[in-house]
């Protein structure tokens, strides 16, 4: 059995700790499965504007934890399935809200960041990578099934350079961010930025203590140790 599970979620919002999935698509052994689910919190208007899934569209659906898909994924994970996702931390957080906890995962965002050691890319969003790498895929953006198609093509691209074991190793650690993509230092290499600003930003990240800032905390500590 192919143990790779290409997976993408659409959600009520983008808060790792509070939001819930409303659409899930996964591909395993050549078959794609996609379903909508009813969350137990409202879908934000900001999220609707991205994925165009409204509360009315899911009001008659099952909760994810009640669904056949939940059972199917649980069995795949118990059989050693490896989840492949872009920004896997987010998708896995959504699965954990419904008591699915993948033990093995590959994050194509971390893999892309790792491979781009010369910082030739301006960002690592999946749709940007799709066109930057000229991936031959016809998938609709911000739709779980369309994103899974792009995700598989992205994985196949990096699988030509790295083994599954190498990608698992990269994905299981905090990754080093090399360039700012926001604020007054946007586009500048982090190692070239004023030490005082890096210390201030690290203090902010530590105070906020958000799970999604793991890579930033690791990165800022790394560069401050070098200064």
Secondary structure, 3 states (H helix, E strand, C coil): CCCEEEEEEEECCCCCCCCCEEEEEEEECCEEEEEECCCCCCCCHHHHHHHCCCHHHHCCCCCHHHCHHHHHHHHHHHCCCEEEECCHHHHHHHHHHCCCCCCCEEEHHHHHHHHCCCCCCCCCCHHHHHHHCCCCCCCCCCCHHHHHHHHHHHHHHHHCCCCHHHHHHHHCCCCCCCECCCHHHCCCEHHHCCHHHHHHHHHHHHHHCCHHHHHHHHHHHHHHHHC
